[in-house]
């Protein structure tokens, strides 16, 4: 059996048309049974005419997403004249919405792919959280909007990522008795450093489960209750030096802790632009 051939035509990237076409094809055949060719960024009628010509020669079909109504009408008519199977993937939805909303579509290709300022800010924050995760580079402390500190397994990393999706640059620093915190931690505005406190019993259970998931002995020093209490005592001493706010995460989901922090940063003394407390 010869492979099926499908042309995907678009006045934008063509990604939507390709995804829909592949989803439909999956109901009939595997990826090895067809060839799909994308013709993106259509800007004139001649490209459409050529697509129909080649589809006719190869016995192919066409799926398209064209927001330009003139292009849509031409491709549909040209395909009908040449007896080429042609499917308007987005047209019926546009027409239905035009009727429903009583307004004309913008007819501007690629709007869904336009990257706005919020998108770039979010990506930058996510990259920042990865770069300055777990205290790997202390330079991030002074550049961050928020610095999370806590002993191991207090959800610093997932919380950093969650807040990054809210466009906040977050660094996190582990508190370990054998390691001095970075000096920069004591130079930033107090309110921008947030401690994550947890009960020794809760932490003991979390660490034991972590060791088990790694195939390790849950009686290791990492999960030893005396060791945990020693770490938490050290954490409390650091918090006392910093004088920063603390959130008890013992029985809180990441989302719940994040919402507390988001509420905190809406307070008038916060200033995310220059890392200085507002007057």
C-alpha positions, 0 to 999 in steps of 0.5 A: 500500500502506497503512503498517504500524502497530506499537505498542510497549508497555513498563512502562519506556522501551520502548527495547529493544522498539523496537530489536528491532521495528525490527530485525525490520521492516528484514527486510520494509520500509523506515522509510517503510513503517511507523509505530511508536508507543511506549507507555512506562511502563505502570502499569495495565491500562487503558492496555493495554486502550486499546492493544489497542483502538486496535490492533484499530481500525487493524489494527496489531500489538503488540510489548511488553516487560513485566516485570510478569507480570500485565500480560503475561498481560492483554495476551496474553489481551486481544490474543487475544480481540480477534484482535490480533497481539501479540508478547512480546519479553522474556517467553520469555527471562525464563522461560528464565532463571527455569528455568535460574537457579532464581530469580524475576526482580526484576520491576522495570522499567527496571533496565538504564537505572538509572544507578549511581555508576560510570556518573556517575563515568565520564561525569564523567571523560570530560567532564573529559578533553575539557575539559582536553585538550591544555593548553587550560585549565591549571586542569585540571592541579590538579584532575586525578587524572593529568596526562600530558605529552609532545610532540605525537603521543605519544598523550596524547589517546587515552590520556586518554580510555582512562583516563577510561573507568576513571573517572580524571580526566586532563588532558594538557599538550603540551610545546613549546619555544616555550611555557612549561608552566603553573606549576600543573604544578610544584605538583602531587604529583610522582607524579601527573605522568607523562611520555610519552617517545618515540624521535626516529625513531619520532616522525619516522615518526608525524609524517610519516604525520600530515602525509600524512593531512592532505595536507601535505608530509611534509618540513615542520618538524613532521616535521623530525628536528632539530626533533624532537630539539630538542623531545625535549631540551626535554621531558627538561629539563622532566622533570628539573625535575619529577622525575616518572615517565616511560613510553617509549611508542615501541613501546607501544599505548595500552592497554599504556601505560594498564595501566602507569599503572593499575598505578602508581596502585595503589601506596600513595603514590597518593591520588586523592581529595585530590591529595596523596601519602599519608603 
